[in-house]
Amino acid sequence: TTSRYPTQKTKALCKYFKNIINFAELFTRGSTKLSKIVKYCKDHKYKSLIVLHEYKGNPNGMLIKYFELNIEIYFRMIKMV
């Protein structure tokens, strides 16, 4: 999932993840709250959710939520090329 108006860098990173992760789906959240996206994923039996964060147009973080183990992991990204 991405922000309301993702930049080209964020879109490219999302497409990259979609290509390397089997059965991945790309979702631009628009004005949808993250809590509703999490509920949707749980209701539809998704195993995990990846949320990319951006600051001033640059991707700077990634949240991975594993529903089966109820684990959240946050990665901070520095100097994306």
ABEGO torsion letter per residue (X at the ends): XBBABBBAAAAAAAAAAAAABBGBBBBBAEABBAAAAAAAAAAAGBABBBBBBBBGGBBABBBBBBAAAGBBBBBBBBGBX
